Amino acid sequence: MDYGLFMDPGINTAAQNFSAPLTSFFVSWLFLDTMPWYFIVISVITLGLHPQYGVRLITLFGINDGVNEALKLAFHMPRPYWVSASVTVYTAHSSFGFPSGAAMYGMVLYGYIATVIRRYWAYILCGILLLLACLARIFAGIHFLLDII
């Protein structure tokens, strides 16, 4: 099955070589897909807003984690740095690439926050954070475009 540009490691290479400061900027946002970041956000929601919101978010995270791992095992899709030596890897992962956990966790986290707050600024902020997390994965050579879409 040919995915064309969606699984072209040249996109990752082109993004990384376009501008070193731009690559550094996006790679610096990789923390948006780390357990400490999720723990801080969920703790703030649970302790700062309402425990019920935190419990719902933790439940959604658990379901999301199971679905993500099942899909990764079902599709067995490679990561860009597994396919091409021209892709610089900024952080290595041993699991398969598709679907992107960062994109899935981001949709759950930021989507839930935006729907709970229900303000235009929350939608914009959550959308920007999700976009930064996804672009960071492409610039870091961790995911193909298909993985995050």
FIMI-189461 format. One line per field, with one value per residue (C-alpha): residue number from 0; residue in one letter; y, z, x. Coordinates in pm, whole numbers, padded with zeros to 5 digits. Layout:
<atoms>
resi: [NUM, ...]
resn: [A, ...]
py: [Y, ...]
pz: [Z, ...]
px: [X, ...]
</atoms>
This chain:
<atoms>
resi: [0, 1, 2, 3, 4, 5, 6, 7, 8, 9, 10, 11, 12, 13, 14, 15, 16, 17, 18, 19, 20, 21, 22, 23, 24, 25, 26, 27, 28, 29, 30, 31, 32, 33, 34, 35, 36, 37, 38, 39, 40, 41, 42, 43, 44, 45, 46, 47, 48, 49, 50, 51, 52, 53, 54, 55, 56, 57, 58, 59, 60, 61, 62, 63, 64, 65, 66, 67, 68, 69, 70, 71, 72, 73, 74, 75, 76, 77, 78, 79, 80, 81, 82, 83, 84, 85, 86, 87, 88, 89, 90, 91, 92, 93, 94, 95, 96, 97, 98, 99, 100, 101, 102, 103, 104, 105, 106, 107, 108, 109, 110, 111, 112, 113, 114, 115, 116, 117, 118, 119, 120, 121, 122, 123, 124, 125, 126, 127, 128, 129, 130, 131, 132, 133, 134, 135, 136, 137, 138, 139, 140, 141, 142, 143, 144, 145, 146, 147, 148]
resn: [M, D, Y, G, L, F, M, D, P, G, I, N, T, A, A, Q, N, F, S, A, P, L, T, S, F, F, V, S, W, L, F, L, D, T, M, P, W, Y, F, I, V, I, S, V, I, T, L, G, L, H, P, Q, Y, G, V, R, L, I, T, L, F, G, I, N, D, G, V, N, E, A, L, K, L, A, F, H, M, P, R, P, Y, W, V, S, A, S, V, T, V, Y, T, A, H, S, S, F, G, F, P, S, G, A, A, M, Y, G, M, V, L, Y, G, Y, I, A, T, V, I, R, R, Y, W, A, Y, I, L, C, G, I, L, L, L, L, A, C, L, A, R, I, F, A, G, I, H, F, L, L, D, I, I]
py: [00000, 00331, 00629, 00875, 01198, 01094, 00846, 01022, 01063, 01345, 01564, 01511, 01576, 01888, 02018, 01956, 02118, 02415, 02624, 02522, 02775, 02658, 02296, 02388, 02577, 02285, 02021, 02224, 02151, 01773, 01802, 01836, 01457, 01351, 01190, 01472, 01724, 01513, 01461, 01837, 01923, 01649, 01748, 02113, 02010, 01769, 01989, 02333, 02293, 01993, 01633, 01505, 01657, 01493, 01151, 01178, 01282, 00997, 00753, 00895, 00865, 00499, 00419, 00621, 00439, 00099, 00200, 00360, 00053, -00181, 00026, 00042, -00336, -00385, -00162, -00218, 00108, 00224, 00552, 00789, 00726, 00351, 00401, 00669, 00749, 01109, 01177, 01310, 01162, 01380, 01120, 00750, 00531, 00154, 00130, 00153, 00492, 00478, 00625, 00902, 00882, 01253, 01337, 01102, 01211, 01573, 01538, 01381, 01631, 01956, 01854, 01777, 02103, 02304, 02136, 02188, 02557, 02636, 02970, 03079, 03150, 02795, 02648, 02858, 02784, 02410, 02403, 02576, 02337, 02036, 02176, 02243, 01888, 01737, 01957, 01882, 01512, 01575, 01809, 01564, 01285, 01071, 01057, 01068, 01309, 01011, 00924, 01256, 01313]
pz: [00000, -00110, 00116, -00098, 00076, 00399, 00471, 00298, 00527, 00296, 00463, 00798, 00645, 00466, 00787, 00984, 00721, 00644, 00936, 01234, 01468, 01356, 01419, 01763, 01839, 01752, 01914, 02236, 02249, 02276, 02648, 02552, 02510, 02834, 03142, 03372, 03157, 03159, 03534, 03597, 03375, 03520, 03874, 03809, 03664, 03948, 04235, 04084, 03896, 04012, 04104, 03875, 03571, 03671, 03714, 03373, 03212, 03375, 03252, 02900, 02915, 03014, 02729, 02487, 02594, 02531, 02191, 02090, 02181, 02009, 01689, 01696, 01721, 01457, 01191, 01258, 01083, 01099, 01225, 00984, 01134, 01091, 00717, 00627, 00764, 00646, 00923, 01238, 01545, 01853, 02077, 01997, 02059, 02048, 01967, 01623, 01476, 01371, 01522, 01703, 02077, 02101, 01862, 02034, 02387, 02276, 02128, 02451, 02682, 02493, 02348, 02695, 02837, 02551, 02587, 02964, 02948, 02637, 02558, 02227, 02385, 02527, 02183, 02032, 02308, 02308, 01928, 01934, 02197, 01995, 01677, 01853, 01994, 01651, 01462, 01723, 01640, 01269, 01321, 01570, 01312, 01533, 01317, 00956, 00853, 00833, 01198, 01333, 01093]
px: [00000, 00149, 00080, 00276, 00368, 00200, 00483, 00770, 01072, 01177, 00914, 01085, 01427, 01302, 01143, 01462, 01685, 01458, 01582, 01793, 01626, 01280, 01376, 01513, 01192, 00966, 01187, 01174, 00799, 00850, 00773, 00404, 00400, 00565, 00418, 00537, 00349, 00032, 00065, 00096, -00201, -00422, -00321, -00406, -00741, -00817, -00702, -00763, -01088, -01286, -01198, -01473, -01299, -00972, -01132, -01297, -00971, -00779, -01044, -01020, -00640, -00665, -00901, -00688, -00371, -00527, -00663, -00331, -00126, -00373, -00361, 00019, 00037, -00232, -00072, 00303, 00395, 00759, 00897, 01079, 01423, 01369, 01318, 01573, 01917, 01874, 01622, 01785, 01624, 01602, 01442, 01411, 01108, 01090, 00717, 00564, 00481, 00116, -00094, 00086, 00036, 00114, -00169, -00412, -00323, -00328, -00674, -00798, -00630, -00675, -01010, -01142, -01008, -01161, -01501, -01507, -01406, -01616, -01458, -01309, -00969, -00962, -01032, -00754, -00501, -00574, -00555, -00217, -00081, -00202, -00049, 00283, 00290, 00223, 00469, 00735, 00699, 00754, 01051, 01205, 01184, 00961, 00649, 00541, 00269, 00028, 00094, -00027, -00316]
</atoms>
